[in-house]
Amino acid sequence: MKVRPNEPTPSGRVARRQPRDPPGSSDNTTPGQVLKIIATDRGSAADIPAWARDTDNELLGSHEDDGVFTYYVRKGAED
C-alpha cells in the first residue's frame, strides 16, 4: 500500500516526506523548475534555506506577509 505524505496511515500515524523531497514536489518536477513554497510555520524561515542548501536546490527569494511565508526555489540537478 502506498501512503501519500502527510496523510494518516492505517495505524493512525502520519506519513512524512523524506528530507530530500522538496515540499510540494511530485514525480513530474524537473531540474531548473521553480517551486513556490507557501508556509505558515515560522520555523520555515530557517528550515527552507537549510533544506535548499543541503539538497543542492537554489533559494531564489522569500518574503513574509502577515504570517504567511513564501519561498521560491529552483530545483537542482537530479542525483
C-alpha positions in Angstrom: 0.0 0.0 0.0 1.4 3.4 -1.0 0.8 6.2 1.6 0.8 9.8 0.5 3.0 12.1 2.6 1.2 13.9 5.4 -1.9 11.6 5.3 -2.8 9.2 8.1 -1.7 5.6 7.7 -3.9 2.7 8.7 -2.2 2.8 12.1 -3.2 6.4 12.5 0.3 7.8 12.1 1.1 10.5 9.6 3.5 9.7 6.8 6.2 12.3 6.4 8.2 13.3 3.4 11.8 12.2 3.2 14.2 15.0 3.9 15.4 15.2 0.3 11.8 15.6 -1.1 11.1 19.2 -1.9 8.0 20.4 -0.2 5.1 20.3 -2.6 7.1 18.2 -5.0 5.8 15.4 -7.2 7.3 12.9 -9.6 6.9 15.4 -12.5 9.2 18.1 -11.2 12.3 18.7 -13.3 15.7 20.3 -12.7 15.5 24.0 -13.2 11.8 24.2 -12.4 10.9 26.9 -9.9 8.8 25.8 -6.9 6.7 28.2 -5.0 6.5 27.1 -1.4 4.0 28.6 1.0 4.2 28.0 4.7 2.7 29.4 7.9 5.3 27.9 10.2 7.8 30.5 11.5 10.4 27.7 11.6 10.3 27.6 7.8 12.4 30.8 7.8 15.4 28.6 8.9 14.2 25.2 7.5 13.6 26.1 3.8 17.0 27.8 3.3 18.8 25.0 5.1 16.9 22.3 3.1 17.7 24.2 -0.2 21.5 24.2 0.7 21.5 20.6 1.8 19.8 19.3 -1.3 21.6 21.4 -4.0 18.5 23.5 -4.7 18.7 27.2 -5.1 16.7 29.6 -2.9 15.8 32.4 -5.3 13.9 34.6 -2.8 11.4 34.7 0.0 9.1 37.1 1.8 6.7 37.1 4.7 3.3 38.8 4.7 1.1 38.6 7.8 2.4 35.3 9.0 2.5 33.6 5.6 6.0 32.8 4.3 6.5 32.4 0.6 9.7 30.9 -0.9 10.9 30.5 -4.5 13.3 27.6 -5.0 14.9 26.4 -8.3 15.1 22.6 -8.3 18.6 21.4 -8.6 20.0 18.6 -10.8 18.9 15.1 -10.2 21.3 12.9 -8.2 
